[in-house]
Structures are given as structure tokens and as C-alpha cells.
Amino acid sequence: MVKLWHRRSFLRSAALLAMPAGLALVSVAPASAAGASDVIQQFYAQLLDTMQHATQLGARGRFQKLEPIITRVYDVPFMARLSIGPQWGSLTLDQKKRAAQAYARYVAAIYATRFDGYSGERLEVTGEQKVRRGTIVASRIVKSDGEPVAVNYLVHDNAVGYQIRDVYLSGTISELATRRSEFATILRSGGIDGLIAALNKKADDLQG
């Protein structure tokens, strides 16, 4: 079962992402030849498999399965830098590395929490469009009751291939913008170490 998030409940309820549970797409291209839409299809094939085995895997197993996938398909350093904002430039190399690692663990924990079952949802990629910052891959989640929800991805062709740099719920609500707003509160009170600790705690709590 896929659970959708609400913008205001970002960190408080850990409902960060609204992702599809099913995949009704053609077979994907090999990773070496993958384009922007292919990367999203491959990502969702892995998510579908995780959901279909959610009970057997358990929360910890889902996290362990998804963390390397998140690291591969998301441009984690880029997203961590933009989510943290101006403070990123003053961080040491070690702090940047730890922040990016915590960010990836946090996102994996969110996926593991949200993908806790399967009830017939499907994902439909509806097209892609080149934009100044990369490629927008448009898709829609069709929930088990037939209600469609638009989820679009900003995908960038960087040094390692196409990777996700932002996710837009309902076509317009930027995940990066939401995270940056919420992270700012933690950064003001606890600094970068407080933020890293908060992100890691989510992953640690999930694994018991």
C-alpha cells in the first residue's frame, strides 16, 4: 500500500515522498544505455519488487534493499547541497560526506516506511521534456481506487549518467524546496551536526 505525504508533515510524520507502487511499463534498457525515462522505469521496477516482498523483507530488509538503489539513482550530493543551502559552502569535506550519507539513509528510510505493501497501484510514464536544467520525466500514479496523482522527476545527465535531482508531487510541489525549508529549522537550532544526527536517527529508528 502506498501512502501519500502532505507538504506540512515533511519531517514530523516522515511522509516525504509519494511514490507509485506498481509498474505498467515496457521492459527497461540496460543501464549502460539508459536514458532519463529508462532510469525512472528501472527505479520503479526495483520499488515494485520491494513492495511485492514487503512483508518478507520487513522494514529493515526494505531499507537495506533500497539504500543502494537510492544512492545510485538519486544525485545525493547535489540534493544534499541544495537542501542544506548556503551553509554547505562552509562545511568541511568530512561534514559534506557525512551529510550526503545521512541524506541518502534518510530517503531510503522514508521509502522503506512508505512501501509497506502492494494493493494494485500502477505507474505510468507519460512523457519527457528537455528543460534548461535537465529532463522532466512526467508520470502519474494510478491508485487502487483509480485516482491518478501526477509525479514528475527532474533528471540530469551528469558524470555518472542520468540521476534524479528533484521530485514534484502533483506536478509542481518540489521535494527539494520542501526539504530545504524543513532542514533550515533544524540547522538553526542544531547546526549541521544536529541535522546529520536527525537524519540518521530516522534510519536507525526504522531498523530498531
N, C-alpha and C positions, 0 to 999 in steps of 0.2 A: 504494500500500500504506500502510495506517495502522499506526503503531507506538504502542503504549500505554506510558504512563510509569509509573514506580514512585515512590512518595512520597519515598523517601530519596535518589533520584537527581536531585532537582529542578534544582539548578544544575550539579551535577557532570557530568551527562550531557545536560543541556538537554532532558530528556524531560518537559516541563512539562505538556503537555496530552494528553488522549486524546480526539480528535475523530473524528467519523464521516467516511467517505469518500464515501458515496453519499447520494442523496436520493430517497425514495419518498413524495412528498407531493403534495398538490394545488397548483395554481398559487397564487402569493402575491398579497396585496393590494398596491395602490400604497403607496409609502412614507408618503404623507400620511395614509392610513387604517390604517396598520399597528398591530396590537395586539401583545401580548407574544409570542404564538406565531408571528405573522407575521414578526416581526423575526428570530427564530431560523430560520425557513424561508428567508428571504431570505439570511441569513448563509450557510447551508449550500448554497444554490444557487450562491453565489459560490465556496465552497470546492470544491464538486463540479467546477465549471468549471476551477478551478485544477488540481485533480488530474488531470482528463482531458487537460490540456495541460502536465502537469508536465515532461515530457521536453523539449518545445519551449521552454518558458519557462526552464528551468534554475533553480538555486537563487536567483540574483539576480533573475530575472524573477518568480519566485513571491513573493519578498519585496516587490518593487516593486508587484505587483498587490494583495498582501494588506495592506500597511501602511495605506493609506487606508480600507480596509474595517474593519480593527481599530479605527482611530480613530473611525469612525462608529458602530459597533455596541457597542463597549465604553465604559463610563463611565470613561475612563482617569484623569482627575484623582482621582475617588473611589477607584479601586482603588490608585493610586499612594500616596495619602494613608494608606489603611488598611494597605497593605503595609509602608510605611516606619514607621508607628506614631508614638509620642509626639514623635519628632524633627521631624515635619512642621511642628508649630506654631512652631518656632524657625527655620525656613528662610526665606530671603528670597524675594521674589516671583520673582526670576530663578532661584533654585535650584529652586523648586517647578515652574516652567515646564520647566526642563531635565530634572528628574526625571521628569515626566509624559511628555515627549517620548522620553526614553530607555526608559521603561517600555513605551510603545507600540511602539517599534522592536524591543525585545527580544521582545515577544509575537509580533509579525509574523515575526521571525526564527525563532522556535520553530515557528510554523505552517508556514513555508516549508520548514523542515527535516523536519517530520513528514509533510507532504503531498507525498510524492515519487513518487507513482504511484497507480494505481487497480486494485483486484482484485475488484471486485464487492460491496464493503461497502454497506450502506444504513443510513439514519437514519429512525427512526420517532418522531414526536412522539406521546406517549401521553396528554397532557392538560395542564392547567394549574390551579393553585390559588392563590387570593389568600392572602397572608400579611401579617403586620404590616409587613414591610419592602419589600413589592412583590408580585411574582407569581413563583411557581415554575413553570417550564415543564419538564415531565418528558419525557424521551426515552430511547431506547435505541439503541445501536449494535449492529447485527447484522453481525458479521464474516463474512468469506468462507466460514468453516467452519461458520457458523450459530450461533456462540456470541454471546449477547446481553450487552451491557455497559450498565448504566444511567449516563446522563449527564444531570444536571439543571442548570438555569440559574436563577439569581436575576435577574429582570429588573425594572427600576424605571422608572416613568414620570416622567421629570424634565423640565427646561425645554426640552430639545431632542427629546423623545419617549422611547420605550422604548429602554433600553440595558441591556446585561449588566453586572451588578455582581459576580457570583461564579459559579463553575462547580463542580459537585460530582461527582466521579468516584465510581462505584459508589453514587451517590445520596447519599453522606454526606461524602466527603473534600473539604474546602473548599480551592480553589485559593488564595484569599486567605490563609487560615491557614498554608498550606504556604509561600507566598512570604514572609510576614511572618517566619516562623521562620528561613528561609534568609537573607533580607536582613539580619536582625539581626546575623548573624555578620560580614557584610561591613561593615556600619555601624560595628560596634565596632572593627574594625581599620583601616578607611579613611575613615570618615565619609561624608557624603553625596556628596562628590566621588568617592570611591572606588567607591561604588555606581553612580553615573551612568556612570563610566568602564567598569565591569564590564558593565553592561547594553549600552552602546553597542558594546563590543568584540565581543559576541556577534553583533550585527547586522553590524558591519564585517567580521568574520571570514567570515561567510556570503557576503558579496559579494566576497571576495577582495581 
